Amino acid sequence: MAGDQVTLLDLWASPFGMRVRIALAEKGVKYEYSEQDLWNKGALLLQMNPVHKKIPVLVHDGKPICESLIIVQYIDEVSKDKAPLLSSDPYERAQSRFWADFVDKKLYELGKKIYTTKGEDQEAAKKDFIDSLKLLEGELGDKPYFGGDTLGYVDVALLPFYCWFYAYETIGNFNIEADCPKLIAYCKRCLEKESVSKSLEDPQKVYDFVVMLRKKFNWA
């Protein structure tokens, strides 16, 4: 992708957009960042993603690629010469896709339930959220990264949610590290990588964004 025209249509707080930012940073790809207003969607976003009308969208030489995990796989395939994110082994690739899909299906929806519900519904969401993180913690084991010794596909899928944890904890009044110390230690270790630390947003800023959403949509 070096020398190509690459644009990322994104929203700063999106954990899905952060995935793409980490992947591009890992590959050393320079790109133009285009912040999108999801409440007043612009012509470019509607043109590049007419089906879902959502971010992130990666535009590579005028051609759009949509959906964050698909974008990350695309970046990996077109920039194979540096920092591979998926294993060359078909079984290991399948396992990585399984766990990235697990993150997609569980963490975002459960996290959203924590800050959009109250009472029993919120308590159930918190329990399911911690249970999901414990499963991920078990899969990580004692490895530095989910795929082994180097940052890979599952890490890219999961790590953006780390900067949302503070919002979940503050609104839900619970402590993730108390239940999942190994996973939090892993997240902090990953932040030592510049590709990760520069791609994730400040947790306090994300929290303020979630508070704004709660007021805007009367979730509070």
Secondary structure, DSSP 8 states (H G I E B T S, - for coil): -TTS-EEEEE-TT-HHHHHHHHHHHHHT---EEEE--TTS--HHHHHH-TTT--S-EEEETTEEEESHHHHHHHHHHHTTTSS-SS-SSHHHHHHHHHHHHHHHHHHHHHHHHHHH--HHHHHHHHHHHHHHHHHHHHHHTT-SBTTBSS--HHHHHHGGGHHHHHHHHHHHT--HHHH-HHHHHHHHHHTTSHHHHTTS--HHHHHHHHHHHHHHTT--
